[in-house]
């Protein structure tokens, strides 16, 4: 046991925080171009393939719209992939053309879209997407991802980890966080603190260094 170190995989939050600062100036124009003012916004980001379950999220968002129609909630989809066309067809079929917004892959300006959000959603496989959302001060709703969610997502603290990722269960939690922006902000603040302390890039490097320099190891230059 003395030779075992727990290493939390993460992103370089310092670099992403720099991206956020650069992207802040883009937010007003983006809000205007996609027709968003003060509505609650959910963010999905990732490769759009079957494992990501974006179709489940879109169907769930239909229920969210029915729950809080007066708030006119929006869903922003960042990314592309093999299931993009099918998901766009599903969106149109469900009459969500004006509330589900596909913005494509965003390599440089992803943070500008995250800054519009109040909650992030990961309905299928993923991992570092949780860290990415947390650095943007967004809580996340997810199910079984790649295992990292067990360490990152604490129910009612940094977001919600759903044991049963169904349309209804996802819609209920989305409705809760999109309806209560104060709660979303509180959970997002907790999430941000986590990826800047226990699960930060500096802590990750420190643990690697500690494991190498520990007396249980022999290091030869």
C-alpha positions, -999 to +999 in steps of 0.1 A: +000+000+000+028+024+007+039+021-030+004+030-043-004+066-053-038+078-065-034+100-096-064+119-108-063+125-145-072+161-154-068+190-178-045+220-176-070+243-159-045+272-160-045+271-199-083+268-200-087+297-177-066+318-201-089+306-229-119+317-209-105+352-205-098+355-243-133+342-251-153+365-228-153+393-255-169+369-280-200+362-258-222+392-267-219+385-305-225+348-300-256+354-278-270+377-305-262+353-334-279+323-318-307+342-302-300+338-265-306+364-239-312+353-203-327+319-208-313+289-189-288+270-210-275+235-209-243+225-226-233+193-243-198+190-257-181+160-273-178+137-303-213+129-315-214+091-317-237+064-304-217+060-272-224+096-262-262+091-261-270+126-275-303+113-288-313+104-253-304+140-242-325+155-270-355+134-261-351+143-225-348+180-233-382+178-249-395+170-215-375+198-199-392+222-224-426+210-213-417+213-176-404+249-178-417+263-211-421+298-197-383+300-191-376+290-227-346+268-219-319+262-245-295+233-253-262+241-270-245+212-287-208+216-293-191+190-315-196+168-346-194+131-354-211+101-371-244+106-354-247+144-360-271+142-389-294+117-371-295+139-340-304+170-361-332+150-378-344+140-343-343+176-331-365+187-360-389+158-356-395+167-320-401+204-329-369+216-310-354+235-339-354+268-320-343+255-287-315+230-295-286+248-311-259+229-330-227+250-331-203+224-346-168+216-334-152+245-316-114+241-312-106+277-302-138+292-290-155+264-270-152+285-238-173+312-253-202+288-255-195+273-221-198+308-207-235+309-218-243+278-198-258+271-164-253+233-164-233+207-185-247+173-195-228+141-202-255+114-209-231+088-222-194+079-224-168+105-215-143+116-189-123+148-192-155+166-203-164+167-166-132+185-157-137+209-187-172+218-174-159+222-139-132+247-149-160+267-165-179+267-131-206+245-145-221+216-125-227+184-145-253+158-148-239+124-160-243+087-158-217+060-162-188+076-181-153+063-179-150+059-141-137+093-133-172+105-125-170+085-092-143+109-079-156+141-095-194+141-093-208+143-058-246+145-058-259+179-047-223+192-043-207+193-078-236+180-099-256+148-101-245+112-110-275+093-122-275+055-115-302+051-141-297+074-171-332+076-185-350+103-203-373+110-173-345+110-147-323+132-168-351+156-175-360+159-138-324+169-129-320+192-158-353+209-150-341+214-114-308+230-123-322+250-152-350+263-131-328+272-101-299+292-114-287+299-078-284+262-072-265+257-104-241+285-096-235+270-061-227+236-075-206+251-102-186+270-077-179+238-057-169+220-090-145+248-099-129+246-064-124+208-068-105+211-101-083+239-087-073+220-056-075+182-051-079+175-089-056+202-104-028+199-130-003+209-103-015+183-079-013+157-106+023+166-113+032+167-076+019+131-072+039+119-101+070+135-087+063+121-053+060+086-066+093+089-085+112+103-056+097+081-029+122+061-009+106+029-021+119+036-056+155+036-069+161+063-095+192+061-117+200+090-139 
